[in-house]
Amino acid sequence: LFEDDDSGVAGMAISGSGLLYITKPSLGAIKVINADGSLLKTFAIDGSPWSVSIDVLGRAFVTDFNNSTIAVLDDMGTKIQTLSFGNDVAPSDVFVAGDGAVYVPYLSSFGGYIGVLKAAATTIGATQVGDPITGGELGAQAGPVILGDYIIQVATKANSATGVPTTTIGIYDHNGTSTTVEAPGEAFGTLQIGANGVAYQTVTYVDRTTASHQSGVLAVTTGGVRTFTGLFSGAPVGSVVFGGDGTAYQVLYSQDLETGDYTTSVIAIGIGGVSTYPIDGMPGSPVAGTVNAVVAPDGTVYLTTTTGLDFGVPVDPMTTVSVLGATGAVSHTTAGFAGGGVSVAPDGSVFQSIGFTEVDVVTGLDSYKSAVAALTEVGLQLLPDLVTGLPIGSLSFNPDGRAFQTVVTFDLDLQPDTVTASTGVATLTPTGLGYAVDPVAGIPKGADGSWIPITVGADGTVYQTISDAADSSGPSTTVLVIRPNGSITPFTFGGQPVGSATIGADYVGYQTTYDQNANVTRIAVIGQHSDDVHEFEGTPTNGS
């Protein structure tokens, strides 16, 4: 937005009218940006503005971490009021709820607190402070979550003596009263809120004696009623997910270090209490990695697991799709290893990407085939048509029901013993898979080594990001774009991809790359017929 301005941005907020407010601490200013990216106005204020939030009246609440204050500005930038927290308090963030209550997380020498400001139409009342959420070496986990008339904050503190950290959930209401609950373990993933208003936080830690993960789920109502599942063996896969009946599911997995076998466990938290049950195999794919349970639009919860692995390498693999329930699962199995989790079509049909390993009789090296299995009334049924290559991730559906699969092929050359990779996009047909885009040089991996899935825009456009580190002119990124009309356009530019393509509200695609050699970040703006690349010096910090 601002060329030749390297002063940095600390906070951002969007007003009800669509204006973007950004804070510039080093300039002591707030800039207000129009939807088209042009500068509307600049507010010069004292101090170092940090976080900002806008209420329904257009007032800006701005924290100053260094000066222990909050400034309240009208929509013209005039300072209405300055709220002081005292020398020992550092307000780190600010949130305005829909009813006008203002929440201010802040730190002091006594720990982390939530301040509640009573915000009437024209005045702001006294600050009210709840009981502290004390942090330790690990501190707060992300920002607060607003739930109706309450705000919820998660914090974790270490215990060097026992090695078992403690996670605390604090719940604050508008009157400044609070409830805190605790459980052993470090907070993992993000706080999840069920349709019943219960907050669920996954916790985990590594046992010093056995070197194994111990994990559980801490659940709490806004009234402070606490449920802790207890700790179970296994590392968590993602956060809690919710079935249509309100049951909360947490997936765990563990590996036997002697045999290499994986075991998946499911913690189910429902009306009838807490239950656990095992499912053989690792959750997800031995190639793309572990995958959490998938919730279909009708509330059905599906979990994919793969067995027949020798320390993660497919030997005699089988893929199982389990329908999870409050007390157990119904499972369906087919040959091959999973490419990712299940995919649910717009009409509710369920499909599973499958991979097969074949040994080349001439070279003795592995080659791969990609397939799809459909979950039917009689079980998991493989469709007959396969394509050459390794399936990466799950099928991705666009709004009209067409499905696409990332496939990686390997060109094997024993002289001089090199392997080059290419990436293509296959499409789902009634009989299986067929190539929609022939493979191009490169692999769908980001600069951080993570796999990059297909991105589908709301208009049905498909984006596949591919990295080619072997390009003679330096690392490059290609984005294959498949339009709803069937047209296919590759866009190529410098640097390694940072995350997948992001789709804007105007159906324009955005891809971030990073060139480590030049220390240059690029953002490609991919339109209908052309692309426009912007360059910035420095390292991208937010994934994509």
Beta strands, then each sheet from edge to edge (+ up, - down):
strand 1: 12-14
strand 2: 20-24
strand 3: 29-33
strand 4: 39-44
strand 5: 52-54
strand 6: 60-64
strand 7: 69-73
strand 8: 79-84
strand 9: 90-91
strand 10: 95-96
strand 11: 102-108
strand 12: 111-119
strand 13: 124-129
strand 14: 139-140
strand 15: 145-147
strand 16: 150-157
strand 17: 166-173
strand 18: 178-184
strand 19: 186-193
strand 20: 199-206
strand 21: 213-220
strand 22: 226-228
strand 23: 232-233
strand 24: 235-236
strand 25: 241-242
strand 26: 248-255
strand 27: 262-270
strand 28: 273-280
strand 29: 282-285
strand 30: 289-290
strand 31: 294-295
strand 32: 301-310
strand 33: 313-324
strand 34: 329-335
strand 35: 337-344
strand 36: 350-359
strand 37: 366-376
strand 38: 379-382
strand 39: 387-388
strand 40: 390-397
strand 41: 403-413
strand 42: 418-429
strand 43: 432-441
strand 44: 455-456
strand 45: 462-468
strand 46: 476-482
strand 47: 488-494
strand 48: 496-497
strand 49: 502-503
strand 50: 509-515
strand 51: 520-526
strand 52: 531-537
sheet 1: 1+ 2- 3+ 4-
sheet 2: 5+ 6- 7+ 8-
sheet 3: 9+ 11- 10+
sheet 4: 9+ 11- 12+ 13-
sheet 5: 14+ 16- 15+
sheet 6: 14+ 16- 17+ 18-
sheet 7: 19+ 20- 21+ 22-
sheet 8: 19+ 20- 21+ 23-
sheet 9: 24+ 26- 25+
sheet 10: 24+ 26- 27+ 28-
sheet 11: 30+ 29- 32+ 31-
sheet 12: 30+ 29- 32+ 33- 34+
sheet 13: 35+ 36- 37+ 38-
sheet 14: 35+ 36- 37+ 39-
sheet 15: 40+ 41- 42+ 43-
sheet 16: 44+ 45- 46+ 47-
sheet 17: 48+ 50- 49+
sheet 18: 48+ 50- 51+ 52-
end
